[in-house]
Amino acid sequence: MMLKLSHVSKTFNPGSVNEKKPLQDLSLEVADGDFITIIGANGAGKSTLFNAIAGTYIVDEGHIVLDGKDVTLTPEHKRARVIGRLFQDPMRGTAPGMTVEENLALAAGRGNWFLPVSRKDKALFRERVALLRMGLEDRMQQSVGLLSGGQRQALTLMMATLNPPKLLLLDEHTAALDPGTAEKVLELTKSIVEEHHLTCMMITHNMQSALDLGNRTLMLNRGRIVMDTSGEERSRLTVPDLLVKFKEAAGEELDNDRMLLI
């Protein structure tokens, strides 16, 4: 078991008029090699779940075990050694004032302000970046801040997996990209996850992507998992089926237009 959450809860502003409970007694087991897509309306607790796993927030109740180790109280920077994460904003995850090559060197753990990048590493980085098929192999000395959003997000994905993490968290990492670029980055995501046999969790508002990618789909509502589907049952699902399941599980209509994207 790569990840296990047991009865995890998180409350913000407890006892006040602004009290929110984005995670409520949530339990989840993620097997080694699982690629889980996660859907749910805004405020369902999806990003808070990732923040709890990554250590951005320490949970109020429950336990989190990652690769056999209890990390419930482990600080975020220590968990980051084994957890890779991409965000919706392409500006996050890279150092914009540094070159493509320097960013990759830092991600690979070879960044040293006093030593140049070795010829061997230069060749390795160029070879890896060429796999992105975005022409970045010819822009290794260019500042990352000059790249497009899609190029930066693809580079961030490459950086997060240069040293394959135990767990990869993708928080709507294509939401800020145009449809064509988003599709390209999703294909790249699928390729890298398969190549490194990564355990991956991906939040998406695109229901079709939620069904097309990975081997398992979760639906969150009000801090709880209201649907967990995989295998043959999942393979038969369509976007309209998901909308019906949401209504059945949550007892309400899904009124978030972004969730209807197909």
C-alpha positions in Angstrom: 0.0 0.0 0.0 1.6 3.3 -1.1 -0.8 5.6 0.8 -3.3 5.1 3.5 -5.5 7.8 5.1 -7.4 6.8 8.2 -10.4 8.9 9.5 -8.7 12.2 8.4 -10.5 15.4 9.3 -9.6 19.1 8.9 -11.5 22.1 10.1 -10.7 25.8 9.3 -11.9 28.6 11.6 -13.5 26.2 14.1 -16.2 27.6 16.3 -16.6 30.8 14.1 -19.2 31.8 11.6 -16.6 31.1 8.9 -16.1 27.5 10.1 -15.4 25.1 7.2 -14.9 21.3 7.2 -13.2 20.4 3.9 -12.2 16.9 5.2 -14.6 14.9 7.3 -13.6 11.5 8.6 -12.1 10.6 5.2 -10.4 7.2 4.8 -8.6 6.1 1.6 -6.2 3.4 0.5 -4.0 3.9 -2.6 -2.2 0.9 -3.9 1.3 1.0 -5.4 0.9 1.9 -9.1 -2.7 3.3 -8.8 -3.5 6.3 -11.1 -6.5 7.9 -9.4 -8.5 10.7 -10.9 -10.5 12.9 -8.5 -13.6 15.0 -9.3 -16.0 17.1 -7.3 -17.6 20.5 -7.2 -15.7 23.6 -5.9 -15.3 23.4 -2.2 -15.6 19.6 -2.1 -12.2 19.2 -0.4 -10.1 18.0 -3.3 -7.2 20.5 -2.9 -7.4 20.2 0.9 -7.0 16.5 0.5 -3.8 17.1 -1.5 -2.6 19.7 1.0 -3.1 17.2 3.8 -1.2 14.4 2.0 1.6 16.8 1.1 1.9 18.3 4.6 0.8 21.8 3.7 -1.7 21.4 6.5 -1.4 19.1 9.5 -4.7 17.3 9.9 -6.8 17.7 13.1 -7.7 14.1 13.3 -6.7 10.8 11.8 -3.5 9.4 10.4 -1.6 9.5 7.1 0.8 6.6 6.2 3.0 7.0 3.1 5.0 4.0 1.8 4.7 2.3 5.3 5.7 5.4 7.3 3.4 7.5 9.4 3.8 11.0 8.0 0.9 12.6 9.9 3.1 15.1 11.7 6.0 15.2 9.1 6.7 18.7 7.8 5.9 19.5 4.2 9.5 20.0 3.1 10.4 16.5 4.3 7.4 14.9 2.5 8.5 16.8 -0.6 11.5 14.4 -0.9 9.1 11.6 -1.9 6.0 13.5 -3.2 6.0 15.3 -6.5 3.3 18.0 -7.0 2.0 20.1 -9.9 -0.4 23.0 -9.5 -2.9 24.7 -11.8 -0.7 27.8 -12.1 2.2 27.1 -14.6 4.2 29.8 -12.8 4.6 27.5 -9.7 7.1 24.7 -9.7 10.0 26.4 -11.6 12.5 29.2 -10.9 11.6 31.8 -13.7 14.9 33.7 -13.4 17.0 30.5 -14.1 17.5 28.7 -17.3 15.8 25.5 -18.4 19.1 23.6 -17.8 19.6 25.1 -14.3 16.0 24.3 -13.3 16.5 20.7 -14.3 19.8 20.5 -12.4 18.1 21.7 -9.3 15.3 19.2 -9.7 17.8 16.4 -10.2 19.5 17.3 -7.0 22.7 18.4 -8.8 22.2 22.2 -8.4 25.4 23.8 -7.1 26.0 27.5 -7.4 29.7 27.0 -7.6 30.0 24.2 -10.1 28.8 24.2 -13.7 26.4 21.5 -14.9 28.5 18.6 -16.2 28.6 17.6 -19.9 27.1 14.3 -19.0 24.1 16.0 -17.2 23.7 18.5 -20.0 23.3 15.6 -22.5 20.9 13.8 -20.1 18.7 16.9 -19.6 18.6 17.6 -23.3 17.6 14.0 -24.1 14.9 14.1 -21.5 13.5 17.5 -22.5 13.4 16.4 -26.2 10.8 13.8 -25.1 8.4 16.7 -24.4 8.3 17.5 -28.1 8.1 21.2 -27.4 11.4 22.3 -28.8 12.9 23.0 -25.4 16.0 21.0 -26.2 17.1 23.9 -28.3 16.3 26.4 -25.6 18.3 25.0 -22.6 20.0 28.3 -21.9 16.8 30.3 -22.1 15.2 31.7 -18.9 12.2 29.7 -17.9 10.2 32.9 -17.4 10.2 33.3 -21.2 8.4 30.0 -21.8 4.7 29.6 -22.6 2.4 28.2 -19.9 2.2 24.9 -21.6 6.0 24.7 -22.0 6.4 25.5 -18.3 3.9 23.0 -17.1 5.5 20.3 -19.3 8.9 21.2 -17.9 7.5 21.2 -14.3 6.1 17.7 -14.9 9.6 16.6 -16.2 11.3 18.2 -13.1 8.9 16.5 -10.7 9.6 13.1 -12.1 13.4 13.3 -12.9 13.9 11.5 -9.6 10.7 9.5 -9.7 8.6 10.3 -6.5 6.8 7.8 -4.4 3.6 9.7 -5.1 2.7 12.3 -7.8 -0.1 14.8 -7.0 -1.5 16.7 -10.0 -3.8 19.5 -8.9 -5.7 20.6 -12.0 -2.4 21.0 -13.7 -3.9 21.6 -17.2 -6.8 23.9 -16.1 -5.0 27.1 -17.1 -3.9 25.8 -20.5 -5.7 26.1 -23.8 -7.5 22.9 -24.9 -4.8 21.8 -27.4 -1.9 22.3 -25.0 -3.9 20.8 -22.2 -4.4 17.6 -24.3 -0.7 17.5 -25.1 0.3 17.8 -21.4 -2.3 15.1 -20.4 -0.8 12.7 -23.0 2.7 13.6 -21.6 1.4 12.9 -18.1 0.0 9.5 -19.0 3.3 8.6 -20.8 5.5 9.7 -17.8 3.3 7.9 -15.2 3.5 4.7 -17.3 7.2 5.0 -18.0 8.1 5.3 -14.3 5.3 3.1 -13.0 4.3 6.0 -10.7 1.5 6.1 -8.1 -0.5 9.2 -9.1 -3.5 11.2 -8.0 -5.0 13.8 -10.3 -7.7 16.4 -9.6 -9.6 17.4 -12.7 -12.8 19.3 -13.5 -12.9 17.5 -16.9 -15.1 14.5 -16.3 -14.1 12.9 -19.6 -10.4 13.1 -18.6 -11.4 11.6 -15.2 -12.7 8.5 -17.0 -10.1 8.3 -19.8 -7.0 8.5 -17.6 -5.9 6.2 -14.8 -7.5 3.1 -13.3 -9.7 4.5 -10.6 -12.0 7.5 -10.1 -13.1 9.2 -6.8 -15.8 11.8 -6.3 -15.6 14.1 -3.3 -18.4 16.1 -1.8 -18.3 18.1 1.4 -15.1 16.5 2.6 -16.2 12.9 2.0 -15.6 10.3 -0.7 -19.1 9.7 -2.2 -17.9 7.5 -5.1 -15.0 5.2 -5.6 -15.1 3.3 -8.9 -12.6 1.1 -10.8 -12.4 -1.9 -13.1 -15.3 -3.0 -15.3 -17.8 -0.7 -13.5 -15.6 2.3 -14.3 -15.0 1.3 -17.9 -18.7 1.4 -18.6 -19.3 4.9 -17.1 -20.0 7.9 -19.2 -20.1 11.6 -18.2 -23.9 11.6 -17.8 -23.5 8.5 -15.6 -21.2 10.5 -13.4 -23.7 13.3 -13.1 -26.3 10.9 -12.0 -24.0 9.2 -9.5 -23.2 12.6 -8.0 -26.8 13.4 -7.5 -27.4 9.9 -6.0 -24.5 10.1 -3.6 -24.6 13.8 -2.7 -28.4 14.2 -2.8 -28.2 17.3 -4.9 -27.7 18.6 -8.5 -24.2 19.3 -9.7 -24.4 23.0 -10.6 -20.8 23.7 -11.4 -20.6 24.3 -15.2 -16.9 23.5 -15.3 -17.6 20.0 -14.2 -19.7 19.4 -17.3 -16.7 19.8 -19.6 -16.3 16.8 -21.9 
